[in-house]
Amino acid sequence: MTRRPRLKPEGATSRELAFVINQLLLGQINSVGEVTLTASQSSTTITRPYIGPDSVVLLMPKTANAAAEQSNIWITCASGAATIQHSNNSQIDRIFNFATVGG
């Protein structure tokens, strides 16, 4: 996961503001990533400090096995984590891109 710069609550320079805003306009945000569903388990957890109980987690399959699994997924969010409930099987390539919104 690539970390994007954070602004100081007070005293950010106009250069820092412009850089962060331009990164946002280019879609370069911290709330995206990749997750591989845990093999031989029925859940996988994504931990990020910005995830909260009201977050929405969007998944996009990157592999055929991930696409086949998509209809079996249920996601719950709590403070700092999203838990993906899924089928318990030995496939190791159920890989998804994810984006989180809200918190």
N, C-alpha and C positions, 0 to 999 in steps of 0.2 A: 504494500500500500504506500503510495507516495503521499507524503505529508505536505499540505499546503500551508503557507504562512498565516499566522493569526495576527490580527490587529490588537494593539494595546487599547484598553478601554478608554484611555485618555492620552492625548499627545501624539497620535499617529500623524505622520507627515503626509502631505498631498501626494508625494511619490508612492508611499506605501499604500495609500487609499487607491490610487490609480492602478497599481499593480494587482491588488486583490480584486478590484472590480473587473478589470480586464480578464483575470483568470476565471471569474464567475461567468462572464459573458462567453468564454470559450468552453464552458462546461467542466472546468477543472476544479472539482469540489471534493471534499473529504468524505462525502456520504456515498461513495461507490466503492465496489470491490469485487472480489471473486471468492466463492465458497465451494468447497467440494463436500458433498454429503458423506458423512462418516460411514464407512463400510461396516457391515455386521452390527449396526446400531440402529435404533429407531428414531434418533434425534441428533441434530447438529446445532451448535450454538455459535452465533456471530456476536462478538463483543465489541462494542464501540461506545465511547462516552456520550455520544449525542443521541443514542437510541433511547426512547422513553416509552411508557405505556401506550401512548397515542400515536406512535410511529406507524408508518406504512412501509413495508418491505416489498419491493418489486423484484422478481427473479426473472432472468432470461437464460434459458438453457444454452450451453455451449457444446454439448455432446448429445448424441442420439439417446444414450441412456438417461441423461438428464431430462430430455424432452419427454421420454416415456414415463418418467417418475413425476412429472409436473402435476398431473391430476391427483396424485396421492399426497400432496403436501398441504400442511396446515401450519401457520406461523403465529406464534404469540410473542408479544413484546413486553418487556419490563424495563426498569431503569438500568441502562447500560448493556442490555443484551436482547437479542431476538433468537427464539428457539424455533427451529424448523423440525416439525414432526414429519417423518417419512417412512417408507417401507424399510424393513430390516432385511437387507440382502448383502451379498459380498462384492457387489460391483464397486470398483474404485474410481470410476470415471464419470460420476454424476456431478458434473461441474456446472456451476451457474455464475453469471455476473449478477450483482445485486446493486440496488440503489435504495436508500432509505430517505423518507421524507417525514418531517414533523418530529415531534418528540413528546 
